Amino acid sequence: MVFTKDMRDMIEDQLPFLATTSKAGLPQIGPEGTLRVLKDGQLVYYEHTFRHAYHNMKETGLAAVAVANRTVESGFRFEGSAEIHEGDPLAEEVLAPTTIRERFPRVVVVVINVERIYRLNNDLDAGTRLF
C-alpha cells in the first residue's frame, strides 16, 4: 500500500489521533505526537505511557489513526494491525536517532500495518474507502 503525498504531509503536519479498543469493546482515543510514516503501508510511534492504548493493542492487535486538517476540512483514517517492538533490532533502529529515552526510561516502538484507508473529508465522499 502506497501512501500519497497528501497522506504523508497530513501525518507530518497535523496531530494524529490513535484509536484502539479493548476486547470488551471499550474505545480509547488520544493524540499521538510521535506518530509518523515508517514506510509505505506502515506507521510508527513511540509508546512510553503503557496505559490504555498499549494494553488494548496487546489484547486485540488492532489500531486506527485519524488525522485531519481543520482548516481545509480534510483528512484520513488508517486502520490495521499493531506490532509492539521492544529491545529488538527494529526498535533499536527506530529509537537510535531519537532522544526519547532521555525523558522516558522505558519506550517501545509500535508499528501499525495499514490495511485500510478512508477519507475524512467534510463532503459527500466522507468515509469513502481509498484502499
For each residue, the residues with C-beta under 8 A, 3 or more apart:
1: 40 41 114 115 117 131
2: 40 41
3: 7 8 11 37 40 41
4: 7 8
5: 8 9
6: 9 10
7: 3 4 10 11 76 117
8: 3 4 5 11 12 37
9: 5 6 12 13
10: 6 7 13 14 67 68 69 74 75 76
11: 3 7 8 14 16 35 36 37 43 65 67
12: 8 9 36 37
13: 9 10 69
14: 10 11 67 68 69 75
15: 31 33 67
16: 11 31 32 35 65 66 67
17: 29 30 31 32 65 66 67
18: 29 30 31 32 35 45 53 63 64 65
19: 27 28 29 63 64 65 66
20: 27 28 29 52 53 56 57 60 62 63 64 82
21: 25 26 27 28 56 60 62
22: 25 26 28 52 55 56 59 60
23: 59 60
24:
25: 21 22
26: 21 22
27: 19 20 21
28: 19 20 21 22 52 53 56
29: 17 18 19 20
30: 17 18 52 53
31: 15 16 17 18
32: 16 17 18 35 45 65
33: 15
34: 45 46 100
35: 11 16 18 32 43 44 45 65
36: 11 12 43 44 45
37: 3 8 11 12 40 42 43 44
38: 42 43 44 94 111
39: 42
40: 1 2 3 37
41: 1 2 3 113 114
42: 37 38 39 111 112 113 114
43: 11 35 36 37 38 65 78 111 112 114
44: 35 36 37 38 94 109 110 111 112
45: 18 32 34 35 36 109 110 112
46: 34 94 95 98 100 107 108 109 110
47: 50 53 54 84 107 108 109 110
48: 100 103 104 106 107 108
49: 53 54
50: 47 54 55 106
51: 54 55
52: 20 22 28 30 55 56
53: 18 20 28 30 47 49 56 57 63
54: 47 49 50 51 57 58 84 108 110
55: 22 50 51 52 58 59
56: 20 21 22 28 52 53 59 60 62
57: 20 53 54 60 61 62 63 82 84 110
58: 54 55 61 84
59: 22 23 55 56
60: 20 21 22 23 56 57
61: 57 58 81 82 83
62: 20 21 56 57 79 80 81 82
63: 18 19 20 53 57 79 80 81 82 110 112
64: 18 19 20 77 78 79 80
65: 11 16 17 18 19 32 35 43 77 78 112
66: 16 17 19 75 76 77 78 120
67: 10 11 14 15 16 17 75 76 78 120
68: 10 14 73 74 75 76 120
69: 10 13 14 72 73 74 75
70: 73
71:
72: 69
73: 68 69 70 121 122 123
74: 10 68 69 119 120 121 122
75: 10 14 66 67 68 69 119 120 121
76: 7 10 66 67 68 117 118 119 120 130
77: 64 65 66 117 118 120
78: 43 64 65 66 67 112 114 116 117
79: 62 63 64 114 115 116 117 118
80: 62 63 64 112 113 114 115 116
81: 61 62 63 112 113 115
82: 20 57 61 62 63 110 111 112 113
83: 61 110 111 112 113
84: 47 54 57 58 108 109 110
85: 88 90 91 94 108 109 110 111
86: 91 108 109
87: 91 92
88: 85 91 92
89: 92 93
90: 85 93 94 109 111
91: 85 86 87 88 94 95 108 109
92: 87 88 89 95 96
93: 89 90 96
94: 38 44 46 85 90 91 98 109
95: 46 91 92 98 100 101 107 109
96: 92 93
97:
98: 46 94 95 101
99: 102 103
100: 34 46 48 95 103 104 107
101: 95 98 104 105 107
102: 99
103: 48 99 100
104: 48 100 101 107
105: 101
106: 48 50
107: 46 47 48 95 100 101 104
108: 46 47 48 54 84 85 86 91
109: 44 45 46 47 84 85 86 90 91 94 95
110: 44 45 46 47 54 57 63 82 83 84 85
111: 38 42 43 44 82 83 85 90
112: 42 43 44 45 63 65 78 80 81 82 83
113: 41 42 80 81 82 83
114: 1 41 42 43 78 79 80 117 131
115: 1 79 80 81
116: 78 79 80 129 131
117: 1 7 76 77 78 79 114 129 130 131
118: 76 77 79 127 128 129 130
119: 74 75 76 125 126 127 128 130
120: 66 67 68 74 75 76 77 126 127
121: 73 74 75 125 126
122: 73 74 126
123: 73 126
124:
125: 119 121 128
126: 119 120 121 122 123
127: 118 119 120
128: 118 119 125
129: 116 117 118
130: 76 117 118 119
131: 1 114 116 117
